[in-house]
Amino acid sequence: MKYVTATYELESPGSVARGAEALAGEQSTGTFGKVAHDTDEIRARHGAWIDSLEVIGSSDRPSLPCRIQADRYERAIARISWPLENFGTSLTTLLSTVAGNLFELAELSAVRLLDLDLPSQFADTNPGPQFGATGTRAALIQSEGPMIGTIIKPCVGLSPDETADLVKTLAEAGIDFIKDDELQANGPHCPLADRVAAVMRVLHEHEAATGKRVMYAFNITDEIDTMWRNLDTLTEHGANCAMVCMSSIGISGLRAVRERSSHVIHGHRAGWGLYSRSPDIGIGFTAWQKLWRLAGADHLHVNGLGSKFTESDSIVAQSARSVQAPVFADGGPDYATMPVYSSAQTAWQVAPARDVLGNDDFIFCAGGGIQGHPDGSGAGVVALRQAAEAARDGIPVEDYAKSHRELKKALETYTRPTLEDV
Amino acid sequence: MKYVTATYELESPGSVARGAEALAGEQSTGTFGKVAHDTDEIRARHGAWIDSLEVIGSSDRPSLPCRIQADRYERAIARISWPLENFGTSLTTLLSTVAGNLFELAELSAVRLLDLDLPSQFADTNPGPQFGATGTRAALIQSEGPMIGTIIKPCVGLSPDETADLVKTLAEAGIDFIKDDELQANGPHCPLADRVAAVMRVLHEHEAATGKRVMYAFNITDEIDTMWRNLDTLTEHGANCAMVCMSSIGISGLRAVRERSSHVIHGHRAGWGLYSRSPDIGIGFTAWQKLWRLAGADHLHVNGLGSKFTESDSIVAQSARSVQAPVFADGGPDYATMPVYSSAQTAWQVAPARDVLGNDDFIFCAGGGIQGHPDGSGAGVVALRQAAEAARDGIPVEDYAKSHRELKKALETYTRPTLEDV
């Protein structure tokens, strides 16, 4: 496969074919006015082309403000392809190409990049996840079930010692995975190096006493040189997971972390709503997650079903499935990652979350959903594991709760969310 | 000043006060459900607060899809502040805070970050532009007038030698500045190292023969390690400017380039429309450009007046002014950058572009507007310089054209754009 195909939802003033052509031109050989070197040969070798254009509707008003006006605005799904020769297998130039100036074209009154069909040549220069689900299980010495995780709360304000105290409680509760909040990186009130030292002391003691290893995702997000120093700090203290806020460091920032990391990389998508929220502009998660996987994320956040955020359950389900699906359109390595469910998750959402995937290779993060259990965090974790057993065995959670006290109390404590059919 | 203030345009189902509170909570100490360590003391020390909330309208429909429904959706300008202690002067954590999860909140049916008031403490850890306008003029040995620039076209397809041939023509035409297209980084058909060698050979010969130095912005956009190698390649060949596609490499990518660069950094904003296009979600340029300046951009693209893109002239004018305005809310270094006008620019737009700023510290890029001049690129450049002289002296361009042949022909050749009053 010697080309990349991008799928867009487009809307244009007048004919959407004109919009698709403007996009293909702007993002390959097109220019304003004819210039000397703009030959037919170059257009043939480097021009983008429209594979297909399926009109899906029209309206009498533009969805986004648009300098070109028309009586009718036509909407379509367009598939547009570029020769690989234009950008090779560079993720950054791919991004400038499929998600560059096109968002500003006056020939488009809506434009969303929905998906990318990438050839497996990208694997030659992009390493993909170092660990994925298998490596995460190995690091945790845990072979069964989903990872039950939680988040340090409040997001900001705890000192390193206070954080470590909370980690001790959570480790004793039997948790598999704990993460820093995305707002907590290396603030003056809780320096990362001190936090790593304090937390890892607790976790090493816990492992020595119980044989149970907990994964802690330290938020190392920062400038590139600093992130590399942060990775050294993690290594020094025997930590096993680095979290990064992907939108804050960019694709090349993630890739730089991956290059020097011997840790599982937990990809947080703070800021994701900017790309996803509007039906008229942005990038769909199916497209976006492929870039982050190529750059090296092992875990990717996908929100939770019935979460506090506005994303619909069907999008969350599709996102969770997408990160486990093969990354390339033509074979090659899978580069599968672990989806991370989070945001207002409780025992009610475990079975639906598993059903979306049909397997246990996911992380289920609950904050209040564990720490708010009336019998304490220990019972909170047990309740989630019981919910996961029930899901695995296909037993309705309320039936399983009859013989499992912690789960029963969790279901009584947390409001049953209304979930969409996904 | 010990805090950061962000200005948002918000819309909420029901009362917008509830939306602003949800934002302030989510992005500081808030959590789903009460947890043990969420004390009043932590809220007082680390909580974000609402400075002001000015309702500007309401509607009976949400602007963006929103899980929470209401009869009325209220819109407001909100100013929200965070203690500096939460993130110190880290740009990446600032970004995760002021432009993080908030875009996904169901309590908001529209959210745009419009501006950031940053304290000058950020200068302690963020270097800002190394050159700016003064350094750019020094590198060019040019003390007067705006920089007249152009772009290699077609965007992709020329070999290194073909590029160098075109550069020779443009240098002989008297151009000040040439840039790679954002689609042309290090593709297999035009490897960067070969292009740098071929182009710089031409430019050195030109300087030796004429005493005139041209600035060429080589698109070094790539993975971090590769960008650093690319900078070495530039140094080796005596190049003076590195272009990066900012959205493709992220804030920390730009900062990494700045750390190791002895070159002027030309910031291209391919992909900008994703942030700017919708009135209901995104980031305003006034806010965004401050981050890029702190990270080290010397030049920043702002589109052109009457351009081929959809951004209105008033936004372009505001953007151009913003990059020259002081970056901090409380003094400190200015970190002023040069605005770069581009996209379908001709002699008609020179005076309006200058009038927006009231000075000549800008780059005026024209592709077809130079290379399409009927008497060739040389006359095209001369015409733009004549237009700049007229603008500086306050003479209407059509009057000046009466005694300036190249300008006269340019005005006859290019359609006069209809510009907004800015």
Boltz contact constraints between the chains, C-beta under 6 A:
constraints:
  - contact:
      token1: [A, 29]
      token2: [B, 154]
      max_distance: 6.0
  - contact:
      token1: [A, 29]
      token2: [B, 157]
      max_distance: 6.0
  - contact:
      token1: [A, 31]
      token2: [B, 153]
      max_distance: 6.0
  - contact:
      token1: [A, 31]
      token2: [B, 154]
      max_distance: 6.0
  - contact:
      token1: [A, 32]
      token2: [B, 308]
      max_distance: 6.0
  - contact:
      token1: [A, 32]
      token2: [B, 344]
      max_distance: 6.0
  - contact:
      token1: [A, 32]
      token2: [B, 368]
      max_distance: 6.0
  - contact:
      token1: [A, 33]
      token2: [B, 368]
      max_distance: 6.0
  - contact:
      token1: [A, 33]
      token2: [B, 372]
      max_distance: 6.0
  - contact:
      token1: [A, 35]
      token2: [B, 153]
      max_distance: 6.0
  - contact:
      token1: [A, 35]
      token2: [B, 371]
      max_distance: 6.0
  - contact:
      token1: [A, 38]
      token2: [B, 154]
      max_distance: 6.0
  - contact:
      token1: [A, 42]
      token2: [B, 154]
      max_distance: 6.0
  - contact:
      token1: [A, 42]
      token2: [B, 157]
      max_distance: 6.0
  - contact:
      token1: [A, 46]
      token2: [B, 156]
      max_distance: 6.0
  - contact:
      token1: [A, 46]
      token2: [B, 157]
      max_distance: 6.0
  - contact:
      token1: [A, 64]
      token2: [B, 277]
      max_distance: 6.0
  - contact:
      token1: [A, 64]
      token2: [B, 278]
      max_distance: 6.0
  - contact:
      token1: [A, 66]
      token2: [B, 310]
      max_distance: 6.0
  - contact:
      token1: [A, 67]
      token2: [B, 310]
      max_distance: 6.0
  - contact:
      token1: [A, 85]
      token2: [B, 188]
      max_distance: 6.0
  - contact:
      token1: [A, 85]
      token2: [B, 189]
      max_distance: 6.0
  - contact:
      token1: [A, 86]
      token2: [B, 156]
      max_distance: 6.0
  - contact:
      token1: [A, 86]
      token2: [B, 187]
      max_distance: 6.0
  - contact:
      token1: [A, 87]
      token2: [B, 187]
      max_distance: 6.0
  - contact:
      token1: [A, 88]
      token2: [B, 187]
      max_distance: 6.0
  - contact:
      token1: [A, 88]
      token2: [B, 188]
      max_distance: 6.0
  - contact:
      token1: [A, 92]
      token2: [B, 221]
      max_distance: 6.0
  - contact:
      token1: [A, 92]
      token2: [B, 222]
      max_distance: 6.0
  - contact:
      token1: [A, 92]
      token2: [B, 248]
      max_distance: 6.0
  - contact:
      token1: [A, 92]
      token2: [B, 249]
      max_distance: 6.0
  - contact:
      token1: [A, 93]
      token2: [B, 185]
      max_distance: 6.0
  - contact:
      token1: [A, 95]
      token2: [B, 248]
      max_distance: 6.0
  - contact:
      token1: [A, 96]
      token2: [B, 182]
      max_distance: 6.0
  - contact:
      token1: [A, 96]
      token2: [B, 245]
      max_distance: 6.0
  - contact:
      token1: [A, 96]
      token2: [B, 248]
      max_distance: 6.0
  - contact:
      token1: [A, 96]
      token2: [B, 270]
      max_distance: 6.0
  - contact:
      token1: [A, 97]
      token2: [B, 183]
      max_distance: 6.0
  - contact:
      token1: [A, 99]
      token2: [B, 271]
      max_distance: 6.0
  - contact:
      token1: [A, 100]
      token2: [B, 270]
      max_distance: 6.0
  - contact:
      token1: [A, 100]
      token2: [B, 271]
      max_distance: 6.0
  - contact:
      token1: [A, 101]
      token2: [B, 270]
      max_distance: 6.0
  - contact:
      token1: [A, 103]
      token2: [B, 273]
      max_distance: 6.0
  - contact:
      token1: [A, 103]
      token2: [B, 274]
      max_distance: 6.0
  - contact:
      token1: [A, 103]
      token2: [B, 277]
      max_distance: 6.0
  - contact:
      token1: [A, 104]
      token2: [B, 273]
      max_distance: 6.0
  - contact:
      token1: [A, 104]
      token2: [B, 309]
      max_distance: 6.0
  - contact:
      token1: [A, 104]
      token2: [B, 310]
      max_distance: 6.0
  - contact:
      token1: [A, 106]
      token2: [B, 310]
      max_distance: 6.0
  - contact:
      token1: [A, 153]
      token2: [B, 31]
      max_distance: 6.0
  - contact:
      token1: [A, 153]
      token2: [B, 35]
      max_distance: 6.0
  - contact:
      token1: [A, 154]
      token2: [B, 29]
      max_distance: 6.0
  - contact:
      token1: [A, 154]
      token2: [B, 31]
      max_distance: 6.0
  - contact:
      token1: [A, 154]
      token2: [B, 38]
      max_distance: 6.0
  - contact:
      token1: [A, 154]
      token2: [B, 42]
      max_distance: 6.0
  - contact:
      token1: [A, 156]
      token2: [B, 46]
      max_distance: 6.0
  - contact:
      token1: [A, 156]
      token2: [B, 86]
      max_distance: 6.0
  - contact:
      token1: [A, 157]
      token2: [B, 29]
      max_distance: 6.0
  - contact:
      token1: [A, 157]
      token2: [B, 42]
      max_distance: 6.0
  - contact:
      token1: [A, 157]
      token2: [B, 46]
      max_distance: 6.0
  - contact:
      token1: [A, 182]
      token2: [B, 96]
      max_distance: 6.0
  - contact:
      token1: [A, 183]
      token2: [B, 97]
      max_distance: 6.0
  - contact:
      token1: [A, 185]
      token2: [B, 93]
      max_distance: 6.0
  - contact:
      token1: [A, 187]
      token2: [B, 86]
      max_distance: 6.0
  - contact:
      token1: [A, 187]
      token2: [B, 87]
      max_distance: 6.0
  - contact:
      token1: [A, 187]
      token2: [B, 88]
      max_distance: 6.0
  - contact:
      token1: [A, 188]
      token2: [B, 85]
      max_distance: 6.0
  - contact:
      token1: [A, 188]
      token2: [B, 88]
      max_distance: 6.0
  - contact:
      token1: [A, 189]
      token2: [B, 85]
      max_distance: 6.0
  - contact:
      token1: [A, 221]
      token2: [B, 92]
      max_distance: 6.0
  - contact:
      token1: [A, 222]
      token2: [B, 92]
      max_distance: 6.0
  - contact:
      token1: [A, 223]
      token2: [B, 252]
      max_distance: 6.0
  - contact:
      token1: [A, 223]
      token2: [B, 255]
      max_distance: 6.0
  - contact:
      token1: [A, 224]
      token2: [B, 224]
      max_distance: 6.0
  - contact:
      token1: [A, 224]
      token2: [B, 252]
      max_distance: 6.0
  - contact:
      token1: [A, 224]
      token2: [B, 256]
      max_distance: 6.0
  - contact:
      token1: [A, 245]
      token2: [B, 96]
      max_distance: 6.0
  - contact:
      token1: [A, 248]
      token2: [B, 92]
      max_distance: 6.0
  - contact:
      token1: [A, 248]
      token2: [B, 95]
      max_distance: 6.0
  - contact:
      token1: [A, 248]
      token2: [B, 96]
      max_distance: 6.0
  - contact:
      token1: [A, 249]
      token2: [B, 250]
      max_distance: 6.0
  - contact:
      token1: [A, 249]
      token2: [B, 252]
      max_distance: 6.0
  - contact:
      token1: [A, 250]
      token2: [B, 249]
      max_distance: 6.0
  - contact:
      token1: [A, 250]
      token2: [B, 250]
      max_distance: 6.0
  - contact:
      token1: [A, 250]
      token2: [B, 253]
      max_distance: 6.0
  - contact:
      token1: [A, 252]
      token2: [B, 223]
      max_distance: 6.0
  - contact:
      token1: [A, 252]
      token2: [B, 224]
      max_distance: 6.0
  - contact:
      token1: [A, 252]
      token2: [B, 249]
      max_distance: 6.0
  - contact:
      token1: [A, 252]
      token2: [B, 253]
      max_distance: 6.0
  - contact:
      token1: [A, 253]
      token2: [B, 250]
      max_distance: 6.0
  - contact:
      token1: [A, 253]
      token2: [B, 252]
      max_distance: 6.0
  - contact:
      token1: [A, 253]
      token2: [B, 253]
      max_distance: 6.0
  - contact:
      token1: [A, 255]
      token2: [B, 223]
      max_distance: 6.0
  - contact:
      token1: [A, 256]
      token2: [B, 224]
      max_distance: 6.0
  - contact:
      token1: [A, 270]
      token2: [B, 96]
      max_distance: 6.0
  - contact:
      token1: [A, 270]
      token2: [B, 100]
      max_distance: 6.0
  - contact:
      token1: [A, 270]
      token2: [B, 101]
      max_distance: 6.0
  - contact:
      token1: [A, 271]
      token2: [B, 99]
      max_distance: 6.0
  - contact:
      token1: [A, 271]
      token2: [B, 100]
      max_distance: 6.0
  - contact:
      token1: [A, 273]
      token2: [B, 103]
      max_distance: 6.0
  - contact:
      token1: [A, 273]
      token2: [B, 104]
      max_distance: 6.0
  - contact:
      token1: [A, 274]
      token2: [B, 103]
      max_distance: 6.0
  - contact:
      token1: [A, 277]
      token2: [B, 64]
      max_distance: 6.0
  - contact:
      token1: [A, 277]
      token2: [B, 103]
      max_distance: 6.0
  - contact:
      token1: [A, 277]
      token2: [B, 281]
      max_distance: 6.0
  - contact:
      token1: [A, 278]
      token2: [B, 64]
      max_distance: 6.0
  - contact:
      token1: [A, 278]
      token2: [B, 278]
      max_distance: 6.0
  - contact:
      token1: [A, 278]
      token2: [B, 281]
      max_distance: 6.0
  - contact:
      token1: [A, 281]
      token2: [B, 277]
      max_distance: 6.0
  - contact:
      token1: [A, 281]
      token2: [B, 278]
      max_distance: 6.0
  - contact:
      token1: [A, 308]
      token2: [B, 32]
      max_distance: 6.0
  - contact:
      token1: [A, 309]
      token2: [B, 104]
      max_distance: 6.0
  - contact:
      token1: [A, 310]
      token2: [B, 66]
      max_distance: 6.0
  - contact:
      token1: [A, 310]
      token2: [B, 67]
      max_distance: 6.0
  - contact:
      token1: [A, 310]
      token2: [B, 104]
      max_distance: 6.0
  - contact:
      token1: [A, 310]
      token2: [B, 106]
      max_distance: 6.0
  - contact:
      token1: [A, 344]
      token2: [B, 32]
      max_distance: 6.0
  - contact:
      token1: [A, 368]
      token2: [B, 32]
      max_distance: 6.0
  - contact:
      token1: [A, 368]
      token2: [B, 33]
      max_distance: 6.0
  - contact:
      token1: [A, 371]
      token2: [B, 35]
      max_distance: 6.0
  - contact:
      token1: [A, 372]
      token2: [B, 33]
      max_distance: 6.0
